[in-house]
Amino acid sequence: MTIKAVFLDKDGTLVDDIPFNVEPRRITLRNGAGAGLRLLARLDYRFFVVSNQAGVALGHFSETDLEHVGHRLSDLLFREQVELAGFYYCPHHPEGTRAQYALACLCRKPMPGMLLTAAREHDIDLASSWMIGDILHDVEAGNRAGCRTVLIDNGNETEWKLGPRRVPTRIASDLYSAAIQIAGEDGPPR
């Protein structure tokens, strides 16, 4: 049986955006995120974080540090009475200073690799799923994967390079507003 998912960008969407932060106690949910996720959980969505983490390639932190970030995210969602089903990240960046991570890849958003991997590993129906993020790279990754998409328009998108794959299904001011729009499309929660 396939499941439906909400793929969440981490920084600026799910948690406050502190550049290159891997300090667990400094990771906090954005305002309205908990209520939005609880609403979506009642609609039977499972939650997956998909996050570009160029700080690994640039030498700011290690993949081991990201394990602690994943645990912190799971803990924050548990406190909101929802479960994090998966934490996926891309450690690559073509201009990285650590050779093993300095490459163009298919997992770094706007490419859909993280979403496709999660779909394969968790039997996710991508057409019934959503990608929520605060920049158009998130939207493009979701659209490339075959998801519906929500752009959180909170000022973090600065390039506004539009294209056919960079048009969101919906636009919202925060995660709670996104959840209300998704619920409006999917019907009332159980």
C-alpha positions as CSV (number, residue, x, y, z in Angstrom):
1,M,0.0,0.0,0.0
2,T,1.4,3.4,-1.0
3,I,1.5,6.3,1.3
4,K,1.2,10.0,0.8
5,A,3.9,12.3,2.0
6,V,4.7,15.9,2.8
7,F,8.3,16.6,1.9
8,L,9.6,19.6,3.9
9,D,12.5,21.8,3.3
10,K,14.3,22.2,6.6
11,D,15.8,25.7,7.0
12,G,13.3,28.6,6.6
13,T,10.4,26.2,6.2
14,L,10.3,23.8,9.1
15,V,12.8,25.4,11.4
16,D,14.2,28.9,11.8
17,D,17.0,29.6,9.2
18,I,20.4,29.9,10.9
19,P,23.0,29.4,8.2
20,F,25.2,26.3,8.7
21,N,23.7,25.5,12.1
22,V,24.1,22.0,13.4
23,E,23.8,22.9,17.0
24,P,20.7,20.9,18.1
25,R,19.6,23.3,20.9
26,R,19.6,26.2,18.4
27,I,17.2,24.4,16.1
28,T,13.6,25.5,16.7
29,L,10.4,25.0,14.8
30,R,9.1,28.0,12.9
31,N,5.9,29.6,14.2
32,G,2.8,27.6,13.2
33,A,4.8,24.6,12.1
34,G,3.5,22.3,14.8
35,A,-0.1,23.1,14.3
36,G,0.3,22.8,10.5
37,L,1.9,19.4,10.8
38,R,-0.7,18.1,13.2
39,L,-3.4,19.1,10.7
40,L,-1.6,17.3,7.9
41,A,-1.0,14.2,10.1
42,R,-4.8,14.0,10.6
43,L,-5.0,13.8,6.7
44,D,-2.7,10.7,6.9
45,Y,0.4,12.4,5.5
46,R,3.8,11.2,6.5
47,F,6.6,13.7,6.9
48,F,10.1,13.7,5.3
49,V,12.7,16.4,5.6
50,V,14.7,16.9,2.3
51,S,17.5,19.4,2.8
52,N,20.5,20.7,0.9
53,Q,23.4,20.7,3.3
54,A,26.3,22.3,1.4
55,G,28.0,22.9,4.7
56,V,29.4,19.3,4.5
57,A,31.0,20.0,1.1
58,L,32.2,23.4,2.2
59,G,33.9,21.9,5.4
60,H,31.6,23.7,7.9
61,F,30.4,20.5,9.5
62,S,30.3,16.7,9.0
63,E,27.6,14.2,8.1
64,T,27.9,13.0,11.7
65,D,26.8,16.4,12.8
66,L,23.7,16.0,10.6
67,E,22.8,12.8,12.5
68,H,22.3,15.0,15.6
69,V,20.2,17.4,13.5
70,G,18.0,14.5,12.4
71,H,17.5,13.4,16.0
72,R,16.7,17.0,17.1
73,L,14.1,17.3,14.3
74,S,12.5,13.9,15.3
75,D,12.4,15.2,18.9
76,L,10.8,18.5,18.0
77,L,8.1,16.8,15.9
78,F,7.5,14.2,18.6
79,R,6.8,17.1,21.0
80,E,4.2,18.3,18.5
81,Q,2.6,14.8,18.5
82,V,3.7,14.0,15.0
83,E,6.4,11.6,13.6
84,L,9.3,12.3,11.3
85,A,9.3,9.4,8.9
86,G,12.6,10.3,7.3
87,F,15.4,12.8,7.1
88,Y,17.2,13.1,3.8
89,Y,20.0,15.6,3.0
90,C,22.4,16.3,0.2
91,P,25.9,16.9,1.4
92,H,27.2,17.9,-2.1
93,H,28.1,21.2,-3.7
94,P,29.9,21.6,-7.0
95,E,32.2,24.3,-5.4
96,G,32.9,22.3,-2.2
97,T,36.3,22.3,-0.6
98,R,36.0,18.6,0.5
99,A,36.8,16.6,-2.7
100,Q,34.5,13.7,-2.0
101,Y,31.5,16.1,-1.8
102,A,32.5,18.6,-4.4
103,L,30.3,17.4,-7.3
104,A,27.1,18.1,-9.2
105,C,24.6,15.4,-8.2
106,L,21.0,14.4,-8.7
107,C,20.1,14.8,-5.0
108,R,20.8,18.5,-4.6
109,K,17.6,20.5,-5.0
110,P,16.4,21.6,-7.6
111,M,17.0,18.0,-8.7
112,P,14.5,15.5,-7.3
113,G,16.9,12.8,-6.0
114,M,16.1,13.0,-2.3
115,L,12.3,12.8,-3.0
116,L,12.7,9.9,-5.4
117,T,14.9,8.0,-3.0
118,A,12.4,8.5,-0.2
119,A,9.6,7.4,-2.5
120,R,11.4,4.2,-3.4
121,E,12.4,3.4,0.2
122,H,8.9,4.2,1.7
123,D,6.5,3.3,-1.1
124,I,5.3,6.9,-1.5
125,D,2.7,7.9,-4.1
126,L,4.4,11.1,-5.4
127,A,1.3,12.3,-7.2
128,S,-0.6,12.3,-3.9
129,S,2.2,14.0,-2.1
130,W,3.4,17.6,-1.5
131,M,6.8,19.4,-1.4
132,I,6.8,22.5,0.8
133,G,9.7,24.9,0.7
134,D,10.7,28.5,0.9
135,I,12.6,28.8,-2.3
136,L,11.9,28.0,-5.9
137,H,14.6,25.2,-5.9
138,D,12.3,23.4,-3.5
139,V,9.3,23.9,-5.8
140,E,11.3,22.7,-8.8
141,A,12.5,19.5,-7.0
142,G,8.9,18.7,-6.0
143,N,7.6,19.4,-9.5
144,R,10.4,17.2,-11.1
145,A,9.4,14.4,-8.7
146,G,5.7,14.6,-9.7
147,C,4.5,16.2,-6.4
148,R,2.2,19.1,-5.9
149,T,4.1,22.0,-4.4
150,V,3.8,24.9,-2.0
151,L,6.1,27.9,-1.9
152,I,6.4,29.5,1.6
153,D,6.8,33.1,0.6
154,N,8.6,34.4,3.6
155,G,11.3,36.5,1.9
156,N,13.9,33.7,1.6
157,E,13.6,33.4,-2.2
158,T,15.9,36.1,-3.6
159,E,16.5,35.0,-7.2
160,W,13.0,34.6,-8.5
161,K,14.3,32.7,-11.6
162,L,11.0,31.5,-13.0
163,G,10.5,28.6,-15.4
164,P,7.9,25.9,-16.1
165,R,9.1,23.6,-13.3
166,R,9.4,26.5,-10.8
167,V,5.7,27.4,-10.6
168,P,4.2,26.2,-7.3
169,T,0.8,24.7,-7.0
170,R,0.1,27.0,-4.1
171,I,1.7,29.9,-2.2
172,A,1.5,30.4,1.5
173,S,3.0,32.6,4.2
174,D,4.0,29.8,6.5
175,L,3.6,26.1,7.1
176,Y,0.3,26.4,8.9
177,S,-1.2,28.4,6.0
178,A,0.2,25.7,3.6
179,A,-1.4,23.0,5.7
180,I,-4.8,24.7,5.5
181,Q,-4.5,25.0,1.7
182,I,-3.6,21.3,1.4
183,A,-6.4,20.3,3.7
184,G,-8.8,22.4,1.5
185,E,-7.7,20.4,-1.5
186,D,-7.7,17.0,0.2
187,G,-10.9,17.3,2.2
188,P,-11.6,17.5,5.9
189,P,-9.3,15.7,8.4
190,R,-10.6,12.6,10.0
